[in-house]
Amino acid sequence: MDHRILDMISSPADLKLLDDDELFILAREIREEIVTVTSETGGHVASSLGAVEIILAVHSMIDCPVDRFVFDVGHQSYAHKLVTGRLDEFKTLRTYGGLSGFPKPDESPYDVHPSGHASDSLSVALGLAKARDLSGGANKVVALIGDAALSGGMAFEALNHIGQAQTPMVIILNDNEMSISRNVGALMKHLGNMRASSQYRQTRDSVQEKLENSGALGTALANFGRNMKESMKQFVLPRTMIFEQLGIVCTAPIDGHDIGAIKETLGLVLAADAPVLMHVVTKKGAGYEPAVRNPEKFHGVAPYDIATGEVKKKPATAPSYTSVFGKALAEEARADDRIVAITAAMKDGTGLSDFAEEFPSRFIDAGIAEEHAVGLASGLAVGGKKPVVAIYSTFLQRAIDQLVVNNALPNLDVVFAIDRAGVVGEDGPTHHGIFDLAYTRMVPHMRVLAPSNEAELVHALHTALALGGPFAIRYPRGAAEGVPLPENPEVLEVGKSRTVREGDDVAILAFGRMVGRALGAAELLAERGVEARVVDMRWAKPLDADAVARAAQTKLVVTVEGGVVSGGAGEGVLGELARQGLAVPALTLGVPDVFVPQGKADLLLRDLGLDPQGIADSVEERLG
């Protein structure tokens, strides 16, 4: 078997020894490696395939890790991992104990920051550039951001500051026309119009000629525009662009799969003494036809068959919590035309595709802009609607201020459907939803439900919409428990739990999906002569004070939750015991003060002591 060029790349420095034709071959080999590995591990395929040439061009033109290459989100970083000494480990991508699916500084000195949430790269990059300037350094800073991430408010804030600071740095806008769900918003339309503009096509050749013949650095800088606004009007379009108005030089769009063109433009912009945005047009999934045809499916995909692109079938299981929520919300919306569904670029991921098709005027995709989505919900509620905001737990963290001030403070009728709550698995620490119990429980007026199965989720949604006020409903990723769904959802009594197993030795107060694991632990404890009561608490706020008092009549009160212990529901139970003046041994089980790595959720929960065996062992140890 012939050796691949890829097998000879141990660091980005090796790329400087390759000519453009060899880099073209390397790009093909990298795509083959990405497809081969992700077909077994799953992963973010389409975005990583689309960014290969950009990553190779950048690494061949700068000197990392002295120079800094900052990724936004990190979904597209697989090629980066492959050329920074991690080829041998790449087969462990996203697996327990293996490589992270995102840049991770403690994994490699080439990874600048732990990217996993969109729109933060420009702020990080500007901070690096300012630190360089303060230290008197001369290293380069390059940030790679997608067109969808650019719609996030944090990115706009950074662009405004970058334009003011005027410190040298390069922003590469990877314009692939698509985020997780198709991009929405005026900026996306603007970029689309720019690509289609006849004026751009007419000026493209002359602009390229200027770049190629710029000669002296002074001429290049003049063309890039010391006088920003006038140069931009001549450089790209008669109409000014938003970047120009912010004081950032912007190149004409270039082919993001032409390594030579990218390198040529990079050579010029890296020498500029001002911030420059390179507009690079790519195709998601490039090089793998199934991903090109269906980039949304291949944004984040489970293991798949390479030949067909079809996800490898697993044995039939219960429906996912996400799909149960989507169907239940549509049913509620048929009975109440005030209900409006909102998401932040995650229509499919939050189970709202069918809702959007059935109620297009009552579905809003706010784009990658969680703060805006949650603020928007407050306006809808003031206007007499019943907004349901469906966002992953880890991404709702970005809108805590809006949740508190815009929604909870005025006590509005808004439901926060918090998907992917708890440990989520292979995406790792940037995506685990382990903080929502703490950040929702702390807010006045907020009521928090943690359904233990899919039937409880249907009841919880019905309850939140029926009672009004700010509600949070948290539920996990993946298949539900397989219980029958209710035909007529109930309005749950506020702050009342349900006992699912009796026992007088120990009381296990469990929240959400931990109820099933607590029942498993109770069976193990029974074999050891310990009878454990298991209570499905249902409400993380308000807590069932009566259930807590009854639990205090046993030898040990145990709380089990799928979030952080610090500030979580367990500590709420301890507070309730103290308020009632009840002195009883207690044990709070949950995620300790650590960031949880990536891996199969069951393995991670085992390590955290949150599987039935771990819960039983902790109880037995505490009993002494």
N, C-alpha and C positions, 0 to 999 in steps of 0.2 A: 504494500500500500504506500503510495506517495505521501510524503510529509506535507502537511498543510503549512501555509504561512502562519496561520494562527498558532500552531504548536511552537513556533519560534519566537513568539511575542511574550516577553516576561515583564515588560514595563512599557509605558508610553514612549520612552526614549527610543525604543526599537522602531517605532513607526517613522521616525525621521530618516531611517535608512531605506525606506521604500519609496518608489516613485508612484505616480498616480495610478498607473495600470496595476501595480501590485496592491495598492490600497483598494482598488476596485475588486480584485480577486479576494482580498481579505474580507471585504464587506460581505461578499457572497458566502464565505466560509462561516462568518459570524452568524449570519442569518440561519444557515443550516444548523449550527450548534444551538442557537436559541430555540428553534423549532423542535429539534431532537430532544432537548432537555425538558422544555415546558410541556411537551406531549406527555411526559411522565409525571411532572410535578405540578402542572398548571402554572398560571402566572399572567402577567400583563404583557401579552404577546404583540398586539397590533401597534401599540405606541413604541415599544422597543425596536420592532422591525423598521418602523418609519424613521427612526433617529440615528441609524447606524452610520451613515456617511457624515452627518454633522459631528458625531462624537469622534470619529476617526480623524476628520479634518482638524478639529480643535486640538486634539491631543498631539497631532503632528506639527502644530504651529506654536504651542506654548510648552512650558517646562513645569509640569506638575510633579510633586506637590508644592514646589515653591510658588509657581503661578497657581491660581485658584479657579477651579471649574465647578460652578454651583448648579445643581439640578433643582428644578421645581417639581414637586410631587415625587419624582424619582421613578415613576412607572417606566420611563424610557431608558433606564440606566444599565440595561443588561450588557450592551456592547462595552460600556465603560468598565464593568466588572471583568469582562473577558480580556481586556488589554491592560489591566492593572494587576496582573499576577494572580488572578483567581480562576484560571481556566480549569485546573485540576479539581477545584472544589465546586465548579459551577453545576455539576450534576446534583449537588445537595441544595440547590436553590429553593428557598422557602420551606425547607424541611426542618424538623426538630433537630437542633444542634448544628444545622448547616448554614449556608449563606442566607443573609437577609435578602428579601426581594427589593429592598430600597437601599440607597446609600446609607452607610452606617460608619461613623468615624472610628469606633473601636474595632472595626473589622479591617479597615485599610486607611493608611495615611492619605490616600487619594480621594477619600470621601470627606467632603468638607463639613457637611452638617446632616443630621438625620432627617432628610426630607421624607414626607409622607402625606402632608397636607398641601393643597394647592395655594399658589399666589404669594408664597413667602420668599422666593428666591431673590427677588430684586432688593428687598430690604436687607437680607443677609449679605448679598454681593456689595451693596453700597457700604454696609458696615465694614466689610473687609477692605474695600477701597479707601475708606476714611482712615482705618487703622494703618494701612500702608502709608498714606500721606503723612499721618502724624509721626510715623517712625522714620520717615525719609526714605522709604523703600521705592523700588521700581518694578515690582512684580505685577503681572497682568491679572485681571479679574474678568472672568467670562461667566455669564449666567445664561442658562438655557431654559426658556419658558414657553409653554404652549399657548396657542391662541385662546383656549378656554380658560386657562388659569389667569390669563391677562385680564379677564373680565371681573376677577375678584377685587373687592375694595382695597385690600392690602396692597395689591400690585399697583393700583392707581395712586395710592398714597406714596408709595416708593417712587413711582415715575415722577411725581411732582417734586419730590425732594431731590431726585437725581438731576432733574433739569435745573434746579436751583444750585446744587453743589458743583456741577460742571467738572467733576473729577473724572479722569479717564477710566472707562470701563466699557465692556462690550456686552450688550444684551442680544441674544439670538432668539428671535421670535420664530418658533417652530409652528408654522401656520398649516395645519392639516385639516382644517374645516370641520373638525369634529371633536367633541369632548366625550365623556361617558355617554351622555345623551346629546343629541344634536344641539350645537351651540345656539343660544338665543341672545338677543340684545343688539343694540345699535352698533357696538364696536364690531361684532361679528359680521353684520351686514356691510359695514364700512370696508372691512378687509376683503369681503367677497366682491364688492363693487370695485375695489382697487385692482384685484386680479383680472376682472372682466373689462376694465376700462380700455377703450380704444386709444385714449390719450396716452395711457401707459405703454401700450404696444407700440405706438408711434415713436415714443421717446426712448424705448428700451435700448435700441442699438446705439444711439448716440450717447446714452448714459454709460453703457458698457465701454464704449470707445474712450470716454473720458477717464474711466477707471484704469483701463489698460495703458493709456498714454500719459498717466498723471506724472510720471517721472519723479521730479523732486518732491520731497515730503511737503514742502510749502504749498505746492500746487494741489496736492491731494487734500491737504487740510482746507485750502480755500474752497475746493469743490465740495468738501463735506460741510463747509459752511460755518465760518466765524460769524457771519450774519445769518442766523439760523432760519428765520422765516423766509427771507428772499431766496436763499439757496435751496430750501426745500421745494419752493414753488417751481424752481427750474429743474430740480433734481428728479422729482418723481411725478408730480401732478400739478396742474394749474390750481386745483383746490388744495388748501393746506390740510395737513394731517394733524391729528391730535398730538403726535409725538413732537412734531415741529413746534407746535404752540407751547409745549411744555419745555422746550429748549433742548431736545434730544435729536441729534442727527439721525436720519433714517435712510437706509439704502433702498434702492429699488428691489423688488422681489427677485430672488434667484432660485434656481433649481436645487432643492435640498438633497437630491440624489446624484449631483454632479460634484464629486470631490474636488476636482480641479477648480471649479468656479467658486466653491466655498472657500478653499484655501487662498485663492487669489484675493477675494474680497476681505478675508480675515487679515491677510498681510497688510492691507491698507488701514483697516479700522483699528487694529491693535496698535498702530503707530500714531493714532489721533490723540490730541491732547484734550479731548472732550468726550462725553458719553455718546456712544453710537449704538443704534439699534439696527441689527441685520435682519431683514425680512426674508426668511427662508421658507419656501413652499415644499411640503413633503406629502407623501401618501401613507396613511396608516396601513400597516400590514404589508408594506412593500416587500416583494420577494416571496410571499407565501399567499397564493391565490385565495384560499378560504378566508384568510384574515382581511384581504383586500375587499372581498365581496361582503363580508359581514364584520366590519371593524368593531361594532358595538359589542357583539358577542365575544370577540377576542380582546376586548379591553382587559377583562379579568376572567380567565377561562379555567375550568377544571381540566384534568388530563384528557387528552383528545387523540383521535386517530389521525395520523399525519396525512394519510392519503385522502381522506374525505373531509377532515376538519370537524367531524362529529365528536361530541363529548362521549367518552367511554361510559357506557351504561352501567349503572349500579342497580342492585336489587331494589324493587319498588319499596318505598317507605311512605311515611305520612307526609302530607303536604307541608311546605315550609311555613314558618310563622309569617314570613313576609307575604306569601300568597294568601294566607288566611286573613291577614289584615286588609289586603287590597280588596278581597271579595266582600268582607264585612263592611268596609267603608262604602263601597258601591251600593250595597243593600241599604245602608243608612241614608245615602244620598238620594235614593229613589223615593224615600219617604219624607225627606226634608230638603227643599231646594235652597236652603240657606247654607248648606255645607259646601265648602270650597277646599280643594286639596292643593297643597303647596309642597314643592320639593326643590332641591338645589342641585340640578343637573343629574339627578338620580331617579328618573322616572321608572326605569325597569328595576333598578336595585331596590327601590322601596315598594315595589308591587303595585304601582299606580298606572301601568300601561293601559289596562282595561278601563279604569276610571277615566283616563284622559280621552279614550276613544268614545266612551259613552257620554261623558259630560265635558266636551272640549272647552266650553265657555267657563266652566267651574274648575278647571285645572290650570295651575300656574307653575311653570318651571322658571325659577328665578336665576338659573345659571349657578356657577360656582360662586355663590355670594350668600352664605348662610346668615350673616348679620342682616342683610337686606331682606331675605326671606322671612325672618322672624319679625323684623320691623314691619314688613308688609302685612303680616298676619294681624298685627295690632290694629292697623288701619281698617282692614276688612271687618274685624270684630266691632270696632267703634261704629262702622257703617251698617251694622246689623246682621252680618254674616257669621257663620260658624267655621272658621278656618281650622283645618287639621294639617299640621306641619309635620311631614314625614322626612326625617333626617337621621342618618346614622349617629349613634351615640358619640363617636369620636369627633365628628364634624360639628355637632351641636355645641360642643365646647367652645367653638369660635363665636357663638352668639349668646353667651351667658348674659352680657350686659343688656341686650335687647330682650331676652327672656325675663330678666328682673324688672327693668325700668319700663319698657314699652308694653309688657303684657301682664306681669304679676302685680305691679304697683297699682294700675287702674282696675285690677281684678276682672280682666276680660275673658270672654268665652273663647278660649283658644286651647286646642288639644295638641300636645307634642307627642307624636308617635315616634318613639325612640327605638329605631331598628339597630340590630347588631350590638345589643347590650351584652356586656360580659366579655369573656375571652372569645375572640373570633377566629383564632387559628393562624393560618400561614402568612398573613400580612404583618403580623408582629406588633411591636410596641406603639407604633404610630396609629394603629387602627383598633386596638382592643378598646372596648367600650366599658371601662372599669371605673369611670369617675362620675357617671350620671346620677347615681343614687346620692352621692355627696352634694353635687351642685344643684340638684333639684330639691332635695329635702331642706336645704338651708333657706329657701325662698318663702317669705310670707305669702299667704293665699294659695300657694301651689299645693295640689294634692297629687300624690304619686302612687300609681298602681303597678304592681309587679306580678302579672299573671303567670301561673305555674304551668299552663298548658294552652292549647289552641282554643278550647271552649272558654276558658277564663279570659283569654284575650278578646273574644267576641263580646263577652259580658262587660269587660273593662271599657271597650270603645263605646258601647251603648250607654254605659253609666256616665262616662265623661261628657258625651253629647247631650244626654238628658238633663244632667245636673247643672251644667254650665260652670263658668269660672275657669281659671287656668288649671289644666290637668297635664300630667306627664304619665305616659304608659310605656314601660320598657319591656322589650322582648328580644330574644336572642336570634342569632343567625342559624340557618339550617332547618332540618326536618323537625316538625313538632312531635308531640308524644303519641299521636294516633288515637286520641279520644274522639268520640262523636261530637259534632258541632251542634249547638242548640238551634232549634228552629225559631224560638222566640226568646231573644236575649233578655236577660234580667237587668234591672237596675240594682246594683250591689249596695248593701247598707254601708254607709261611709264608716271607715275605721273598724270594720268587723272582719275577723279572720274566720277560717274554717279548720276544724281539727280533722286530720286525715288518718291519724293512727293514735290510739290511746296507749298510755303508759305512765307509771307513777314514779319511776326512778329518776328519769331525766326528761326535760322538755326541750325539744329542738324546734326553735322558731325559724322557719325557712322562708326565703324570699325568692319568688320567680322560679326559674328552672332548677334552683337548688332543692326544691321540694322533693323531686324525684330522687335526687342523690341522698337526701336526708332519709327518705323511706328505705333506700338500700342500706344505709348505715344502721337504721333501726333494726333491720333484719339481722345484720351481723352482730349487733349488740345483744339481741335476744339470744343468739347462740352462746353468748358469753355470760348469760344470766342477768343482763341489764335490760329493763323494759323502758323503752323511750317513747314518749308522746311526740308526734310530729304535727306541727301546726303550719298550714299554709297561711301566712300572714296576709296575703293579698295586698294590703296597703302598707307601703313603706312610709307614708305620711297621709293622714294621721295614723299612728300606730293603735292597735287594739289594746287599750289599757287593761281591760279585763283578762285578756289572754296572757298578758305579761304577769298580772297578779297571780293568776292560776299557776303559771309556770314556776313562780317563786315558791310554790308549795312542794316542789320536788327537790332532789339533792343538788341539781345542777341545771342552770339555764344556759342553753347553747343557742347562739344565732349563727345562721349560715347564709351568706349572700355572695353573689357573683361579681361584686365590685370591691373597691378598696375598703379596708376596715376603717381607716382614718376618716372620720366624718360620715361614715356610712350608717346603714340601718341598724346594725348591731350596736353601735355606740348610742343610737337613739333609744334602743331597748334599755341599755345601761342607764341612760338618763331617766327613763320612765320608772325604772326600779328605784332610783334615788328619789324621784319626786314622790313616790308612794311610800318611801321610808322602808323599803323591803331589802333586808340584808340576806343575800343568798349567793353562793358561789356562781360565777358566770364565766362563759367562754365565748369569745367572738371569733368566728371563722370567716375568712374572706381573703382578698388579695392583700398581702402584706405591703410594706413600704418599699416596693421594688417596681421596676418596669418589666413587664412580662415579655419574653422573647417570642419568636415565631415557632410554629409547629402545630401538629394536630391538637385540637382543643382538648381531647380526652387526655393526651399526654401532659399538656400544660396543667390541667386541673389536677392530675395525679401529683405532679411536682408541687403544686400549691396546697396539697392536702385537702382538696375539695371534691375528691371522688368518694364513693361510699366507704371504701377501706380507710382513706385518710381521715374522714370525719369520725368514723368509729374509733380509730386508734387515738385521735385527739381527745375524744370524750373519755375513753377508758383511762388514758394517761392522767387527765385532769381529775378524774374520780379518785385516782391514787390506788 
